[in-house]
């Protein structure tokens, strides 16, 4: 069940009233027929709000028409199920296209069910639409004709009036064990408002008209068959599904992290061992897992903290699989909200983590600082889930967001929070790289302590240019070289169109900055270029929870944002529009943070954090007064 697919339906006259529903395709909504066909009259259409007010994407308002069953068939017609399909005027799926699994309850024991609807009894005294989580037990052996019987855990107070307190809940999708098994259609007053009935979904799958529309308008890979679901296997099945989702999350987290400098084509790869730091971090990880405490791993962007943390976790598991267990996620790869995460897992994260049994066990959140841009609530819920499950927490964050992440972690963990700070590459590490890549000897000679070239991600990008700088590079020259050779692929055969690659990365940067349409590059995202940029580790692996590409690393994002700003006629104006409609230049959306040469030119509302990052062009100053550093 995904709360962001919940639908609130207001049919046009003459039907009137309201009902609930569920999005089962980008434009397809499942609901009860009597919501849109009342008193023998079919509504001419309906207004539908898809989503949930507490979900990050909010509510999407759409117009809809009834496309099934035929107009002359109503809920009182013989043999006609009280179910309808509505077709929206435009997509409402927000890029989340996972197919809905169908189920058929079986066995003797009751199953736990859940659904989200908008019943009349949940309306507050001040009015307004309120959403209710319907939950209780479905007993497969309790009969009400062909329908399932739902015993409710929460029900309205009995009333002597003719009011229908459950009105509005009709059409609610009923789920058991992550499968949609029915559509709520009726309640029985004989049980004091404590019981509902639902039309079985597996019977609808035998109707050719229903399945044809499902194939035509449903989510990709939607099946026309239902899985058997029993109480005996429900818990185990739900758990297996949740762990498979977390395994996929770990794969996304690890595949998006570069663990070496260079590749075969550039004479690499070279792996920095970080031997001393690795041993220290491994001990800190083991202690956090044993004490069920929190550990913050921080450092500058691109310094190798994610690669070291994830590899250290894997090594601890390999050495002592029974003694250490890690659950690894990357915050950027997670669903947008806690509601979506629970829907994806099919159970709460706390319950999943509680199944871990090793003496030392941790939840690792890589890129925890991304919560600044996306959802502080989701990060807080992850922290609370780990604490409640008695599992240690490891949060990997950039140094600039360390204070914010620490605040979120301290809300969930009463014990003191430990820290591990990742340092830049030392002279000995630089000597290893210089000795392996002869082309970089000149540029790596006598590096300042604060040089960007002491960050593995920058070295990796520079090595992959395949060029030999004959002297020390300024930071802007380094960016320009990487942009030309690695991003655009100039002079590299078989990497696709240089223009398409460049414009795609700039379009992703503009989307990340949340620039208004009029301030974005004219060319958009090119699908072939996205695939090529992913192969080159410039864009992150595809995720089912994202409807647009994302950067593989913040350093690449900074490069693209710097290019976008420098090419703008007025960087100050561009920064002022970023992140709107909030009206402020918010630091999370400006990874290419810059020093303002003249503070009077800084955008209104731009905090001091904006003047922190883009060191990339000490030499490059735009006409508006912005100097990149």
Beta strands, then each sheet from edge to edge (+ up, - down):
strand 1: 6-11
strand 2: 19-23
strand 3: 28-31
strand 4: 37-38
strand 5: 41-42
strand 6: 46-51
strand 7: 59-68
strand 8: 84-88
strand 9: 103-106
strand 10: 111-117
strand 11: 132-138
strand 12: 148-152
strand 13: 173-176
strand 14: 179-187
strand 15: 195-200
strand 16: 227-230
strand 17: 294-299
strand 18: 324-330
strand 19: 360-366
strand 20: 392-398
strand 21: 418-421
strand 22: 595-596
strand 23: 626-627
sheet 1: 1+ 2- 3+ 8- 7+ 6- 1+
sheet 2: 4+ 5-
sheet 3: 9+ 16+
sheet 4: 10+ 11- 12+ 15- 14+ 13-
sheet 5: 18+ 19+ 20+ 17+ 21+
sheet 6: 22+ 23-
end
